[in-house]
Amino acid sequence: MQRQTALKRQKERARIEKQREKTANRLERRNDKGSTGAQAPGEDPDIAGIIPGPQPPAVD
């Protein structure tokens, strides 16, 4: 019977630790999201800085 109780405590600690990590990751992403550089109005951030034309050869 004591083994089951110990397993329950271990599971509960793991669950709480995982929740703390998730909360920390959310806060980190929220802070990173606000710190992105300012984009020009109407500029697509996915293609910003891409130079059109022939690209240099990929080095293997």
DSSP file (Angstrom, degrees, kcal/mol; ACC not computed):
  #  RESIDUE AA STRUCTURE BP1 BP2  ACC     N-H-->O    O-->H-N    N-H-->O    O-->H-N    TCO  KAPPA ALPHA  PHI   PSI    X-CA   Y-CA   Z-CA
    1    1 A M     >        0   0    0      0, 0.0     4,-1.4     0, 0.0     3,-0.1   0.000 360.0 360.0 360.0 -35.2    0.0    0.0    0.0
    2    2 A Q  H  >  +     0   0    0      1,-0.2     4,-2.4     2,-0.2     5,-0.2   0.828 360.0  60.7 -69.6 -30.1    2.8    2.4    0.7
    3    3 A R  H  > S+     0   0    0      1,-0.2     4,-2.3     2,-0.2    -1,-0.2   0.907 103.3  50.3 -63.1 -40.7    4.3    1.9   -2.7
    4    4 A Q  H  > S+     0   0    0      2,-0.2     4,-2.3     1,-0.2    -1,-0.2   0.901 109.7  50.7 -64.0 -40.4    1.1    3.2   -4.3
    5    5 A T  H  X S+     0   0    0     -4,-1.4     4,-2.3     1,-0.2    -1,-0.2   0.915 110.3  49.4 -63.9 -42.2    1.2    6.3   -2.1
    6    6 A A  H  X S+     0   0    0     -4,-2.4     4,-2.4     1,-0.2    -2,-0.2   0.898 110.4  50.7 -64.2 -39.7    4.8    7.0   -3.0
    7    7 A L  H  X S+     0   0    0     -4,-2.3     4,-2.6     2,-0.2    -1,-0.2   0.896 108.8  51.8 -64.4 -39.3    4.0    6.6   -6.7
    8    8 A K  H  X S+     0   0    0     -4,-2.3     4,-2.5     2,-0.2    -2,-0.2   0.921 110.6  48.1 -63.1 -43.1    1.1    9.0   -6.4
    9    9 A R  H  X S+     0   0    0     -4,-2.3     4,-2.5     2,-0.2    -2,-0.2   0.917 111.7  50.1 -62.9 -42.5    3.4   11.6   -4.8
   10   10 A Q  H  X S+     0   0    0     -4,-2.4     4,-2.2     2,-0.2    -2,-0.2   0.916 111.8  47.7 -62.9 -43.8    6.0   11.1   -7.5
   11   11 A K  H  X S+     0   0    0     -4,-2.6     4,-2.5     2,-0.2    -1,-0.2   0.915 111.6  50.6 -62.6 -43.1    3.4   11.6  -10.2
   12   12 A E  H  X S+     0   0    0     -4,-2.5     4,-2.4     2,-0.2    -2,-0.2   0.909 110.3  49.1 -64.0 -42.2    2.0   14.6   -8.5
   13   13 A R  H  X S+     0   0    0     -4,-2.5     4,-2.5     1,-0.2    -1,-0.2   0.913 111.9  49.3 -62.1 -42.1    5.5   16.2   -8.2
   14   14 A A  H  X S+     0   0    0     -4,-2.2     4,-2.3     2,-0.2    -2,-0.2   0.900 110.9  50.1 -64.3 -40.2    6.2   15.5  -11.9
   15   15 A R  H  X S+     0   0    0     -4,-2.5     4,-2.1     2,-0.2    -2,-0.2   0.921 112.0  47.1 -64.1 -44.0    2.9   17.0  -12.9
   16   16 A I  H  X S+     0   0    0     -4,-2.4     4,-2.1     2,-0.2    -2,-0.2   0.910 112.2  50.0 -64.9 -42.5    3.6   20.2  -10.9
   17   17 A E  H  X S+     0   0    0     -4,-2.5     4,-2.3     1,-0.2    -2,-0.2   0.904 110.0  50.4 -63.1 -41.8    7.1   20.5  -12.3
   18   18 A K  H  X S+     0   0    0     -4,-2.3     4,-2.4     1,-0.2    -1,-0.2   0.900 109.4  51.4 -63.0 -40.4    5.9   20.1  -15.8
   19   19 A Q  H  X S+     0   0    0     -4,-2.1     4,-2.3     2,-0.2    -1,-0.2   0.893 108.8  51.2 -64.4 -39.4    3.3   22.8  -15.2
   20   20 A R  H  X S+     0   0    0     -4,-2.1     4,-2.5     2,-0.2    -2,-0.2   0.917 110.3  49.3 -62.4 -42.9    6.0   25.1  -13.9
   21   21 A E  H  X S+     0   0    0     -4,-2.3     4,-2.5     1,-0.2    -2,-0.2   0.908 110.5  50.2 -63.2 -41.8    8.1   24.5  -17.0
   22   22 A K  H  X S+     0   0    0     -4,-2.4     4,-2.4     2,-0.2    -1,-0.2   0.911 110.9  49.1 -63.4 -41.7    5.1   25.2  -19.3
   23   23 A T  H  X S+     0   0    0     -4,-2.3     4,-2.3     2,-0.2    -2,-0.2   0.918 111.4  49.2 -64.0 -42.9    4.4   28.5  -17.4
   24   24 A A  H  X S+     0   0    0     -4,-2.5     4,-2.4     1,-0.2    -2,-0.2   0.904 111.0  50.3 -63.1 -41.0    8.0   29.6  -17.7
   25   25 A N  H  X S+     0   0    0     -4,-2.5     4,-2.6     2,-0.2    -2,-0.2   0.898 109.1  51.9 -64.4 -40.2    8.1   28.7  -21.4
   26   26 A R  H  X S+     0   0    0     -4,-2.4     4,-2.5     2,-0.2    -2,-0.2   0.932 111.0  46.9 -61.4 -45.5    4.9   30.7  -22.0
   27   27 A L  H  X S+     0   0    0     -4,-2.3     4,-2.4     2,-0.2    -2,-0.2   0.907 112.1  50.7 -63.0 -41.2    6.4   33.8  -20.2
   28   28 A E  H  X S+     0   0    0     -4,-2.4     4,-2.5     2,-0.2    -2,-0.2   0.924 111.7  46.8 -62.9 -44.9    9.6   33.5  -22.2
   29   29 A R  H  X S+     0   0    0     -4,-2.6     4,-2.5     1,-0.2    -1,-0.2   0.899 111.2  52.4 -63.7 -39.5    7.7   33.3  -25.5
   30   30 A R  H  X S+     0   0    0     -4,-2.5     4,-1.3    -5,-0.2    -2,-0.2   0.912 111.9  45.6 -63.3 -41.8    5.6   36.3  -24.5
   31   31 A N  H  X S+     0   0    0     -4,-2.4     4,-0.7     1,-0.2    -2,-0.2   0.894 114.0  48.5 -68.6 -39.4    8.7   38.3  -23.7
   32   32 A D  H >< S+     0   0    0     -4,-2.5     3,-0.6     1,-0.2     4,-0.3   0.864 105.3  59.4 -66.9 -36.0   10.4   37.3  -26.9
   33   33 A K  H >< S+     0   0    0     -4,-2.5     3,-0.9     1,-0.2    -1,-0.2   0.887 106.4  46.6 -61.8 -39.8    7.3   38.1  -29.0
   34   34 A G  H 3< S+     0   0    0     -4,-1.3    -1,-0.2     1,-0.2    -2,-0.2   0.673 104.9  61.9 -76.3 -17.3    7.4   41.7  -27.8
   35   35 A S  T << S+     0   0    0     -4,-0.7    -1,-0.2    -3,-0.6    -2,-0.2   0.335  72.5 121.1 -95.8   8.7   11.1   42.1  -28.5
   36   36 A T  S <  S-     0   0    0     -3,-0.9     3,-0.1    -4,-0.3    -3,-0.0  -0.396  74.4 -92.7 -68.9 150.8   11.1   41.5  -32.2
   37   37 A G        -     0   0    0      1,-0.1     2,-0.3    -2,-0.1    -1,-0.1  -0.227  45.4 -96.4 -63.7 151.6   12.4   44.3  -34.4
   38   38 A A        -     0   0    0     -3,-0.1     2,-0.3     1,-0.0    -1,-0.1  -0.516  40.6-149.4 -71.5 132.0   10.0   46.8  -35.7
   39   39 A Q        -     0   0    0     -2,-0.3     3,-0.1    -3,-0.1    -1,-0.0  -0.703  22.4-102.2 -99.7 152.5    8.9   46.1  -39.3
   40   40 A A    >   -     0   0    0     -2,-0.3     3,-2.2     1,-0.1     2,-0.1  -0.468  53.1 -90.2 -67.5 144.7    7.9   48.6  -41.9
   41   41 A P  T 3  S+     0   0    0      0, 0.0    -1,-0.1     0, 0.0     3,-0.1  -0.359 113.7  15.3 -59.8 132.0    4.1   48.9  -42.3
   42   42 A G  T 3  S+     0   0    0      1,-0.3     2,-0.4    -3,-0.1    -2,-0.1   0.423  93.7 130.0  85.5  -1.3    3.0   46.4  -44.9
   43   43 A E    <   -     0   0    0     -3,-2.2    -1,-0.3     2,-0.0     5,-0.1  -0.736  58.9-129.1 -89.3 132.4    6.2   44.4  -44.9
   44   44 A D    >>  -     0   0    0     -2,-0.4     3,-0.9     1,-0.1     4,-0.6  -0.693   9.5-151.3 -80.3 120.1    5.8   40.7  -44.6
   45   45 A P  T 34 S+     0   0    0      0, 0.0     3,-0.2     0, 0.0    -1,-0.1   0.737  91.8  63.8 -66.3 -21.1    8.1   39.4  -41.8
   46   46 A D  T 34 S+     0   0    0      1,-0.2    -2,-0.0     3,-0.0    -3,-0.0   0.816 114.9  28.9 -71.1 -29.8    8.5   36.0  -43.5
   47   47 A I  T X4 S+     0   0    0     -3,-0.9     3,-1.6     3,-0.0    -1,-0.2   0.292  86.8 130.8-114.6   9.8   10.2   37.5  -46.5
   48   48 A A  T 3< S+     0   0    0     -4,-0.6     3,-0.1     1,-0.2    -9,-0.0  -0.432  76.4  16.7 -65.2 133.3   11.9   40.5  -45.0
   49   49 A G  T 3  S+     0   0    0      1,-0.3     2,-0.4    -2,-0.1    -1,-0.2   0.448  87.7 136.8  86.4   0.8   15.6   40.7  -45.9
   50   50 A I    <   -     0   0    0     -3,-1.6    -1,-0.3     1,-0.0    -3,-0.0  -0.674  45.6-144.8 -83.0 132.8   15.4   38.3  -48.9
   51   51 A I        -     0   0    0     -2,-0.4     2,-0.0    -3,-0.1    -3,-0.0  -0.862  14.9-132.9 -99.4 123.7   17.3   39.5  -51.9
   52   52 A P        +     0   0    0      0, 0.0    -1,-0.0     0, 0.0     0, 0.0  -0.344  63.8  48.4 -71.8 156.6   15.7   38.6  -55.3
   53   53 A G  S    S-     0   0    0     -2,-0.0    -2,-0.1     2,-0.0     2,-0.0  -0.587  98.8 -10.4 111.8-173.1   17.8   37.1  -58.1
   54   54 A P        -     0   0    0      0, 0.0    -3,-0.0     0, 0.0     0, 0.0  -0.301  65.1-140.1 -62.4 141.2   20.3   34.3  -58.3
   55   55 A Q        -     0   0    0      1,-0.1     3,-0.1     3,-0.0    -2,-0.0  -0.712  24.5 -97.5-100.9 152.3   21.4   32.9  -55.1
   56   56 A P        -     0   0    0      0, 0.0    -1,-0.1     0, 0.0     3,-0.1  -0.350  53.2 -89.9 -65.3 150.7   25.0   31.8  -54.3
   57   57 A P        -     0   0    0      0, 0.0     2,-0.3     0, 0.0     0, 0.0  -0.313  42.2-111.2 -63.7 142.7   25.7   28.1  -54.7
   58   58 A A        -     0   0    0     -3,-0.1     2,-0.5     1,-0.0    -3,-0.0  -0.571  27.8-136.3 -74.3 133.6   25.1   25.9  -51.6
   59   59 A V              0   0    0     -2,-0.3    -1,-0.0     1,-0.1     0, 0.0  -0.805 360.0 360.0 -94.0 128.2   28.3   24.5  -50.2
   60   60 A D              0   0    0     -2,-0.5    -1,-0.1     0, 0.0    -2,-0.0   0.462 360.0 360.0 -84.7 360.0   28.1   20.9  -49.2
